Amino acid sequence: MNRELAESIGRTLRAAREGLQLTPEQAAERINISAEVYASIERGQSMPNMVTLARMVFEFGISADTMLGLE
């Protein structure tokens, strides 16, 4: 796992969640994953799979480039 990428995704995810005024539990429910998995991704301790990443991009209204730290 690329730790730097995981941490970047986590920071972006947290900022998007907070911008939408969602709790971590609400965010996890929106993207159909457990709160534990969501928290691990947001902390940069794990990477989302492609399906989860796509759901995050759609539900939080951010681009995949932003999510992956390419912008």
Secondary structure, DSSP 4 states (H G I P E B T S, - for coil): --HHHHHHHHHHHHHHHHHTT--HHHHHHHTTS-HHHHHHHHTTSS---HHHHHHHHHHHT--HHHHTT--
